[in-house]
Amino acid sequence: MFEEVKSSTQKIERYVPSRSSAGITELVVYDLLSPGNRFLDVGCGYGNLARLAKSKFKETYGVDLHARATSRTINFMECDAERGLPFFDACFDSVVCVSVIQYVVNPSKLFKEIGRVLKIGGELIVETPNFAWLPYRTQLLFGKIPVAGYYTTIYHIFTKSSLCRLLESNGFEVDHLSCGGKLRRIRRYGLSLLSSDIVAKCHKTGRTSDDLLVEMLYGKA
């Protein structure tokens, strides 16, 4: 599987980003990563985060709708992750998904596919705009629709609670909630109101929404 992916990726090294050249959100996600063998960035863009992760993982992979990233040492490829990831089951230790889920048609389908390629106990880090941010609430109060994210063509909006419910219903348990931007160590204590985005670190439990429903009705076995 991995040899096939490597043969289909571009092999031109443009640059290797340092911490100083990476964005604040990328650094937040990078610092949350636990070292491992294989890493996947879903929606990798230009590949800055995947290149940073090279220092923590033996193999790093990135997928995006448009293969804008190139590297000799990291495997990038064009892929619609919502339709399926070209990897075997349970082959990654860590997966990140930064500023992606608000743009996909079916986030649950995407998380199920990520869960398929992630090992049991493996970590998933997700980042998305926080629609409950105080400036967004103020705009709604005055009858304006906030524009969350970099583009206006978003399909979904999330708050801290709705993101956690979505992750838990797709087999993940949330371990840590944070945010990007300046003063994040302070703002994360008032995450819902004070943070423009949400960064959730979770791990794969393997439990589905059906399992959670059974637990609610009958209790844990």
Secondary structure, 3 states (H helix, E strand, C coil): CHHHHHHCCCCCCCCCCCCCCCCHHHHHHHHHCCCEEEEEEECCCCCHHHHHHCCCEEEEEEEECCCCCCCCCCEEEECCCCCCCCCCCCCEEEEEEECCCCCCCCHHHHHHHHHHHEEEEEEEEEEEECCCCHHHHHHHHCCCCCCCCCCCCCCCCCCHHHHHHHHHHCCEEEEEEECCCCCHHHHHHHHHHHCCEEEEEEEECCCCHHHHHHHHHHCCC
